[in-house]
Amino acid sequence: MAFNKRFLTGLTFAAIVTVLGACGGGDEENGGEEPNGEAGGESAGITIFQSKVEISEQLEAAAAAYTEESGVPVEVIGTTGDDYSQQLQIRLNNQTGPSIFSLQNAEEAERLSSYLYDLNDMEIVGDIAPDMELMMDDRLVGIPYGVEGFGIVYNTEMVDPADIQDYDSFVSTLEDFNAEGINGFGLSSEAYFLIGHISNYPFSIQDDPQAFMEQLTNGEVTLAETEEFQRFGEFMEAIRENTPSPLSTTYDTQVGDFASGQTAMIHQGNWAAGMLDEFEVDFEVGMAPFPLEGNDKLAVGVGSSWAVNAEKEQEEIDAAIEFLNWLHTSDTGKQFIVEDFGFIPALTTIEAGDLDPLSQAVLEASNSGNTIPWSHNYYPANVVTNDFTPAAESFFVNEDMTGDELIENLEAAWQNAAQ
């Protein structure tokens, strides 16, 4: 299937919230009464099962608010652990699947294709920010929770984004900081913060990233012979030469060193704003594109998307769609998205309110369409943690390894994961 993740996640979190409930309020179990206790017509109840544990209580509150307004029962039941995908598959297989569930990436959408209802006719479709919805061929199968983005997070007192717009200026800036004893650009040792996110760029600036990845898997193209990857190898050499090794740096240390002024720039996403607030930084921060081949766009994506179960009765499907419409169009629903869930809105019709500078940069890029996709959502399963990370670790340990050799190792890692 061909996918277009019009966006995550970043950060994509492997945490879970489960949502189940009784369908068909007003059935025999309810004594033929409406949810408010009054006898009358039936209201199709809906169930929700989703993957972001951090909004569990807030989603329950939203469900209660919707039930109070509409009379339609909505039940949200949480689960523990990081086995959301497995639990969802079990429920779908035994016909106890939820009305609404979340899709974490295109791979999951492909696996669950037969359960995905086409949402193209939803009233909110035209309001989704450019390239942020999840498509399967010509079907819209996922409504984005919200958007997230990453790039170069910089200290505005130390860095002028005009000085990091291409390879030469970026490297010159690193060299200047290095000469001053300052870390010009910080990565950290965790898989996605070491190589997963930064490796997006040479994929994402291809004319058709997904087609390119398919060609790579099929052996029709090579990374070593692709100019964008050759340049990426040169960037990685310059980073290794002019900055401390990231292998002994945790995420907390990476952000902490940036907050204290020991590091001028870090490669991170808007999610770092929370920790920066905890450090009470006394300078302004900004987010700039990583300038591979002159790239001038932030990498913006969607960590999770809402999907509707196509195997339910049409009444329940319609009720599920109505809930999603309410969540994204009513004043109450919008308030939950922005204030309670803490999402950067993925719909241009939702006002974000006061955002931190990093989130504001992501929102502006998303609403304008000035973005590149999260290609890592289309990587072979587990390639970042199992294959790319060891290759990157070897590169930072072995200073004799060239950028070209790093690219060759990444290609070998890709082919190993894709088999």
Buried (B, 14 or more C-beta within 10 A) or exposed (E): EEBBBBBBBBBBBEBBBBBBBEBBBBBEEBEEBBBEEEEEEBBBBBBBBBBBBEBBEBBBBBBEBBBEEBBBBBBBBBBEEEEBBEBBBEBBEEEEBBBBBBBBBBBBBBEBBEBBBEBEEBEBEEBBBBBBBBBBEEBBBBBBBBBBBBBBBBBEEBBEBEBBBBBEBBBBBBBBBBEEEBBBBBBBBBBBBBBBBBBBBBBBBBEEBBEBBBBBBEEEBBBBEBEBBBBBBBBBBBBBEBBBEBEEBEBEBBBBBBBEBBBBBBBBBBBBBEBBEEEEBEEEBBBBBBBBBEBEBBBBBBBBBBBBBBEBEEEBBBBBBBBBBBBBBBEBBBBBBBEBBEBBBBBBEBEBEEBBBBBBBBBBBBBEEBBBBBBBBBBBEEBBBBBBBBBBBEBBEEEEBBBBBBBBBBBEBBBEBBE
